[in-house]
Amino acid sequence: MPEWDRARNVLIKLAKGHALYELHELCAEEPDHVGVLPLTLMSDTQRDEFENPDASCAWPEVGSRAMQRLVEGTDMSPSGWIVVQEGRYRYNASLVEGRDIRIVINEYLAAHICWD
């Protein structure tokens, strides 16, 4: 059986790091939403909503990595995902009604962590 509490804690730490690095947003408090599910268990609608998040409502902070990526147009797939290692790790960090972080590990495990 998976140790969900440990996996949840690791995913929250990863999301906090992505929020700080990409968006220059400190997320010291507990997230408002943590969803973890294998991609293979998602319905087509769930998968589509997860893979194609809404565009950010606001521009990223000046000087943040997200602003650099936006201006330069580098390091991102056309859908806005940042691919760290093809087939192993990718993430999406955006400001959609709060801080919204999505992570995919080994093209198997999907995580969606949000702070309002």
N, C-alpha and C positions, 0 to 999 in steps of 0.2 A: 504494500500500500504506500502511496506517495505521502510524504510528510508535508501536508499542505501549509501548515504554519511556517515551517522553515522556508518553503518555496515562496510563500507570500511575502515574508520578510526580505528575502533576497530581491524579489521583483520590485518591492517598494524602494529599496535602496538604489537599485538601478534607475528607477523612475525619478527619484530625487536628484540623482546625478545628472540625468538627461535634462531635467527642468533647469537646474542651475547652469549647466554648461551651454545648453542651446538657447534657453529663454532668459537667462540671468534672473531666474525666479527661485528664491529660497523657499523650500517646502518643508519647514521644520515640524509642522503638525501632521497628524495622521490624515491620510487621504480620505476624501468623502466617498470614493468608490474604488473598489479593487475587484476586477473580474479576471479570472484565469480559466482558460478552457482550451483544450486541444483544437486546432483548426479543423480536424477531421470530424469533430462532433458538432460543429456549427452548421446551421441551416444555410442555404444559399443566400438568404436575405441577411442573416447575421454576418456571414463572411463578407458580403458586399459592403455592409455598413462599417465593419471593422477595417477592411482594406482601403476604403475610400472615405476617410474622415472629412468633415466639413472644413473648409478653408478657415484660417485664423480670422477672427473678428477684428483684431488689432495688429498693428505693425509691431514687430519685436523691438526690444530696447536697443537704442543706438549703441553700437559696439559689441552687442552680443553675437554669438556664433550664428544664431538664426538670421540676424540681419546681414551678416557677411555672406551666408549661403544664399539669401534672397537676392542680394545685389549682384553677387558673382555668378549665381546660378550653377554652382559646383557641388559635388558630393551628394547630389540628391537624384533619386529616380524621378521620372515624370509625375508620379503620383504623390511625391513629397516625402517618401520614405528615405531614410538614410541607411544605406547598406554598409555595415561595418565589414562583414565577410559574407560573400554570396552563399546562400543556402544555410548559413549558420546563425547570423544575428543581424537584425535590422530593427529600426525604431522610427517613430514619428512623434515629434514634440510640437505642440501647437497651443495657441491661446484661443480656445473656443469656449466661451462662457466659463472661463477659468483656465487652469493649467491641465492639459490633456496629453497624456503620454501613452503610446501604444508600442508594445514590444513583441517581436516574434523570435523565438529561439528554435533553431534547427528546422525551420519551416514546419514545426509541430505545435509548440506551445505558444499560445497567444495570451497576452496580458494587456489589460486596459485599466490604467490608474488615473484618477481625476481628483483635482482639488478645485473646489468652487471659489 
